[in-house]
């Protein structure tokens, strides 16, 4: 994926498809950004690359188990519940609230740390 966020995205951050991008048709790369849209329907996956610099190609995980940064101070989530894009801090995951036009990232399997990177 191509980081169009305007800043680096670190491993474990949730990314969404960049709906404002107009260059996809010419570049051939899908663009991703971080967002604070609650349970963003355009959620793409989780950044895998350690630190993905702005305007570079990086890897994301779209299915399967992956470490994700939970925004436990602003949008806490519990083990064995669905998580989605947090409204607290761009790029972090938080408690999923069902609703129309939303997307759950997956189920939180375990919580093993704080939200400090």
C-alpha positions in Angstrom: 0.0 0.0 0.0 1.0 3.6 -0.4 1.2 5.8 2.7 -0.7 9.0 1.8 -1.2 10.0 5.5 1.1 13.1 5.5 3.3 11.5 8.2 4.8 8.1 9.0 2.6 5.3 10.1 4.0 2.8 12.6 3.5 -0.9 12.9 0.3 -1.9 14.6 -1.7 1.2 13.5 -5.1 0.7 11.8 -5.2 2.2 8.3 -8.1 3.0 6.0 -8.4 3.4 2.2 -7.8 7.1 1.3 -11.2 8.2 -0.2 -9.9 11.6 -1.1 -7.0 10.3 -3.2 -7.2 11.1 -6.9 -4.0 9.5 -8.1 -4.8 5.8 -7.7 -5.8 5.5 -11.3 -2.4 6.8 -12.5 -0.1 5.3 -9.8 -1.6 1.9 -9.6 -1.1 1.7 -5.8 -4.0 1.8 -3.3 -3.5 4.7 -0.8 -4.0 4.4 2.9 -4.3 6.9 5.8 -5.1 6.9 9.5 -8.4 8.3 10.7 -10.5 8.9 13.7 -13.7 8.1 12.0 -15.6 5.7 14.3 -15.4 2.1 12.9 -14.5 3.5 9.5 -16.3 1.6 6.7 -13.1 2.1 4.6 -10.9 0.2 7.1 -8.1 -1.5 5.1 -6.1 -3.4 7.8 -3.1 -2.9 10.1 0.3 -1.6 9.2 3.0 -4.3 9.2 6.0 -2.2 8.1 7.9 -1.0 11.2 7.7 2.7 10.3 6.2 3.5 7.0 7.4 6.9 5.8 4.9 9.3 4.2 4.6 8.8 0.4 6.3 5.4 0.4 5.1 1.8 -0.3 4.6 -0.4 2.7 2.9 -3.6 3.8 -0.4 -4.0 5.7 -2.1 -7.1 7.1 -5.7 -7.5 5.8 -6.6 -10.8 7.5 -5.3 -13.1 10.2 -3.7 -12.4 13.6 -1.7 -9.2 14.0 -0.5 -6.9 16.8 -2.6 -3.8 16.9 -2.3 -0.6 19.1 -5.4 -0.2 21.2 -6.4 3.3 22.3 -7.1 2.1 25.9 -7.0 5.6 27.4 -9.6 7.0 25.0 -11.5 4.1 23.5 -10.9 1.0 25.7 -11.7 -2.5 24.5 -12.0 -5.8 26.2 -10.6 -9.2 25.2 -13.1 -11.3 23.1 -14.9 -8.3 21.8 -14.9 -6.7 18.4 -12.6 -3.8 17.7 -12.7 -1.1 15.0 -11.1 2.2 14.2 -10.8 4.4 17.4 -12.2 7.9 17.6 -9.6 8.8 20.2 -6.3 8.7 18.4 -5.8 8.3 14.6 -4.4 4.9 13.8 -5.4 3.1 17.0 -8.1 0.5 17.5 -10.9 0.7 20.0 -14.2 -0.7 21.1 -16.5 -1.5 18.1 -20.0 -0.1 18.1 -22.4 -1.8 15.7 -24.2 0.5 13.2 -24.9 1.1 9.6 -21.9 1.8 7.4 -19.3 0.7 9.9 -16.5 -1.9 9.8 -15.1 -4.1 12.6 -11.4 -4.8 12.3 -11.7 -8.1 14.2 -11.7 -9.7 17.6 -9.3 -8.6 20.3 -7.6 -11.9 21.3 -5.4 -10.6 24.1 -4.2 -7.4 25.7 -0.6 -7.3 26.7 0.6 -3.7 27.3 -0.2 -0.1 27.3 -1.0 2.3 24.5 2.4 4.0 24.8 4.6 3.4 21.8 
